[in-house]
Amino acid sequence: MTLTSSAVDVSPVRRRRIEGDRAPRARVALVLLAACLALVMLGAVSIGSTGWANGEALRLILSGERPTDNPLLLRDIIVLADIRMPRVIMAALIGASLAVSGAVMQGLFRNPLADPGIVGVSAGAGLGAALMIVLGGGVLAPVIGLFGNHAVSVAAFLGGLASTMLLYRIGTRGGSTNIATMLLAGIALGALAGAALGLLVFVADDRALRDLSFWGLGSVAGATWDKILTAGPVIALVLLLSPLLARALNALVLGEAAAGHLGVNVQRQKRLAIVTVAAATGASVAVSGGIGFVGIVVPHLLRLTIGPDHRYLLPGCALLGAIMLIAADTVARIIVAPAELPIGILTALAGAPFFLWILLTRRGFSLG
């Protein structure tokens, strides 16, 4: 039997459609997300409980000028430069880190339900930060002396790393990860962290209680340039290094044995992924507290749109996570102005129903 040229000569466009290649769509989506992030950041800086920002103030900030002959203009400059801008940048960094952490965990465990908050990584990081906040003036004072302003971030990182490694140990047997075991272990670790946190609240003084309340509900209201300089480098490094995991995470979709046959050093990539998640989650929790569901909602939405290829998924998660958290923080600032709603409440209100929807669709249930 002879095949004609028309039977085998398939155009590149048609070949992509046949193979389900979403790379062109993913590249366009990344460009659109980057443009959207710029617009959202500009809008968030311009809007606040004190009203719209003065366009002249924005121009003067960008030019580096600080006039002293106009008190109202100087007030607007201070609000923009010292309050709104750090807050927007902090929200972008935290949203990006949490979303990327969720995507890495879901790729590592090969399950879209994995998330640093749900499996107890955030609880471990929060407990580490709480220990430093409450005991930093006592038994942990030498740590404060050693790390200074970075002590809370270091403690949160170590707490997140310890909980992540413990979860991996419990959930993995014979090189295979049991997702149900991992989730149950995460619930147990979260409960233990909550009990330990209760003990810390019991012995904390007024200052420590205020600090614990700040990050417990999740907020970026306390964002400052100093905090950005503390947590920002860690988060930025994680975001820059996370694309290096893309090839391994794509291979792990086929299973650990298949990934090994493809030349992936599975154990080394697992350890790198664990450190990445712990660093990003720990740094985020240290400066913002517990902000949940970003790591589960953002990767799932992007997979529906651009597919599961981590070469595009990880940078897309960074962009969309930043957009979502900036938008949520902007709503939190103005919805009950002049008061502010903790951002963790908004993310939970939006993320919890989404998480239940994923559970129901995966189990084949229907709401109709």
N, C-alpha and C positions, 0 to 999 in steps of 0.2 A: 504494500500500500504506500502510495506516494503522497506526502503532505505538500500542499500548495504553500506558496510564500505567504498568502493571506492568513493561513492557519497558524503560522508561527511568528509572523512579523507583527508584534503588538507594540503600539505607540507607547512612549514613556508615561504619558498622562493616564492612558488606560491601564498600564501595568500597575501604577500606583493605586488606582482604584481597585483593581483586582486583589492586590496584596494588602489593602487596607492601610496604606502608608499615610499617617497623619502628620508627618514631619513638616510639610509646607504650612498646614493649618497651625501647627504648634509655633512655628517661627513667627507667623503673623500675629498669633495670640500674644507672644512675648513682647512684640513691639507695641501692641495695643495696651497691654498691661503696664508697660513702662510709661507710656504717655498718660494713661489714667492715673498712675501713681503720682506723677508730677502735678496733675490737675488737682488731685485730692489733697496733696500736701499744701498747695497754694490756697485751696479753699479752707482747709483746716486752720492755717495760720491767719487767714483773714476773718474767720468767724469765731465768736466767743461770747461769753456771758456779758462782756462789756460792750458788745456791738461789733460792727464791721470795722476792720482795721483801716487806718488812714493810708491811702495810696502813697502819699508823700513820705510817711514814716517808713514804708517798705523800701522806697527808693533810697532814703537816707541810710537805712541799715545796710543795704547792699553796697552802697558807696563808702560806708565806714564813717559817715559824718554824725556828730551828736550836737545839735543846736542847743543853746542854753537860753535863747531869748524868747522861746515860745514854750511855756510850761505844759500846755495841752499836747503839743506835738512831742515833747520830750517824754511825757507819760505814755503816749502811744508807742514810742520807740522802746521804752522799758518793757511794756507789756508784751510786745512782739518778740524782742530779742532775748529777754530773760525768762519769759513764762511760756509763751505759745510755741516758739521755735524749738526749745529743748523738749517740750512735751510731744510735739509732732515727730521729731526725730527719734525720740525714745519709743513711741508707739510703733513707728515703722520698723525699728530694729527688733523689738520684741515680737511683733506680728510675724515678721519674716523668719525669726529663729524658731518660734513655736510651730509654724507651718512646715518648715523644712524638717524639724525634728519629727513631726508626725509622719511625713512622707518617708523619712529614713527608717523609722520604726516599722511602718507598714510594709516597706520593702524587705526589711530584715526578717520580720515574722511572717511575711507573705499573707497578710490579713488586713483588710481595710479598717478593722475595728481597733487596731493598735494605736495608742496615743499616749504621750508622756503623762497627761493628766489622769487618764483612765486607769493605766496600769501601775500607778503609784510612783512614777519617777518625780513628778512635780511635788508629791507629798514628801519624798525623801529630801529633795532640794529645799523645800520649805522648812523642814525640820532642822536641816543644817543651818539655814539662815536664822531660825528662831533660837537655836542654841547660842549662836554668836551674839544675837541681839540681847538676850536675857543674861547670859553668863559672861559676856565680854568684859564687864567691869569687875569680874571676880576670878573664878578659876581659869577662865580662858583669856585673861588679860595679856599673858605673854603672846598669844596669837595676834591680838590687836596690835601689840607693840611691834610684832614682826611684819605684819602685812598692812597695818594702818587702815586707810579707807577701803582697801580691797579685802579686808578680812571677811566681811559678810558674803561677798561674791565667792571667795575661796571656799568658805564653809558650805554655801549652797551648791557649788560645783561638786565638792566631795560627797555631799549628801545625795545628790542626783546620781553621781557615778556609783556609789555604793548600792543604791536601790536598783539601778539598772543592771549591774552585774549580778546582784542577788536574784533578780527576776530571770535573767538569762540562765543562771545556774539551775534554778528551780524548774523552769519551763523546758529545758533541753535535756534530752536523754538519748545517748547513742548518736549524737549529731543531728537529731530531729527535734524541732521545737513544737511542743503541744500548746496550742493557742488557748484552749480552755484552762489548762493548768496555769498558764501565764496570767490570764485575766483574774482567776481566783486568787492567785498569789498577790497580784496587784491590789485587789480589794483588801486582803489581809494586811499587806504592808501599809496601805492607806489608813486602815483602822489603828494599827500600831502607832503610826506617825501622829494620828489625831489624839490618841491617848497621851503620848509623850508631850505633844503640844499643850494639852490640857494641864499637865503638870507644870510646864513652863509658865503658863498663864497664871497658875496659882502662886508661884514664887516670884513673879515679875513685879517690878516697881512701876510707878505711873508712867515714866518715860518709856520703858520697855513695852508696856501695854499699848501705848499710843503707836509705837512702831509696829508691833504685832498686828494691831487693827488695820494699819495702813496696807500691809501687803496681804493680810488674810482675805480681804474682800477683792483684792486685785484692782490696782489703779496706777495710772502714770501721772497723777496729780502732783507728786513730789519730784517730778523730773527736773534735773538741773544739769548744767554743763559738766559739773564734777562727776555726777553719776554716769553721764554718757561717756566720759573719759575713763571711768572705771569698768563698766560693763561693755561698752561699745567695742573696744578692741577684740574682746573674746568673741562676741557675737559676729563681728565682721570677719574674723579669721575663720570661724565655723562656716559662714556663708560662702567664703571664698574657697574653702577646702571641700565642701560638700559635693560639688560636681565630680570630684575624683572618685566618689563612690558610685557614680551612675552605672558604669559598666558592670560592677559586681552586683549591684541591686537588680539590674536587668537580667543577669545570668541566674541569680537566685530564684527568680520567678519559675525557672524550670526545675528547681530543686537543688539541694546542695551537692548531690553527686554529679548532676549534669554541669553545674557551675564549675566544679573541680575539673571535669573533663575539658571544659572550655579554657582552662588555664588560670582560673581565679583561685587565689589563695584564700579559701573560704574563712578559715579561722582568723587570719590577719585582718580581713575586711570586716569580719564581725566585731573584732575588738576596736577597730577604727570607728565603726558605726556607733558602738556603745559610747566611746569617748566623745564623739561628736554630739550625740543626743544629750549626754550628761553636761557637757560644757555649755551648749546652747540653753538647755532648760535651767541649769543652775544659775547662769548669769541673768537670765530673764526673771526668774523667781526672786532673785536677790533684790532687784530694783523695782519690781512691779507686783510681787505677790502672786497668788494663784489665779491665773486667767485661763480658763478651761475651754475645750472644744475647738479652739482654732486649729490645732494639729489634726483633727479628724475631719472637719468640715472642708477646709481648703483643699487638701489633696484629693478628696473624693470628688469635689466639684470639677477640679481640673482633669481628673481621669475621664470623666464623662465628656469633656470637651476636646482635649488634645491627646488623650490616650495614656497608656502607662509607661511610656519611654521616659526613664529617669533623666536622660540628657536634657529633656525639656521640662519634665515635671518638677525637678528640684528648683531651677531658677524661676519657673512659673509660680511655685509655692511661695518663694521669697517675695515676689512682687505682689501676688494676690493677698498673702497674709498681711503684708504691710498695708495694703489698701484697706482691707477689712478692719484692722485694728485702729487705724487712723479714723476711719469713718465711724466706728463704734465709739471711740473716745470723743469725737466731735459731737455725736448725739448725746453722750453722757454729760457733756459740758453744758448743753443748751436746753435739754429736755425738761429739766426742773430748775432752770436758772432762777436766782443766782446760786443755788446749791448745785452740787454735782453728784450724779449717780455713779457708784463704783462700776468700772467697766466690766469687771468679772460677772456682775449681775446680767448685763446685756448679752455677753457672749454665752452665758449659760441659758438664758431665755431663748436665744436663737439656736444654739448648738444642741441642747438636749432633745428637742423634738426631731432635729435632723438625725441625731444618733439613733433614736427610736425608729425612725423611718428606715434607716439602713438595716437595723436588726430585723424589722418586719419583712422587708423585701428579700433579705438573704434567707429568711426561713420560709419564704413562700406564702406569707400571710397577706391578706388584703384588707384595706380599711373600708372598701366599698361593699 
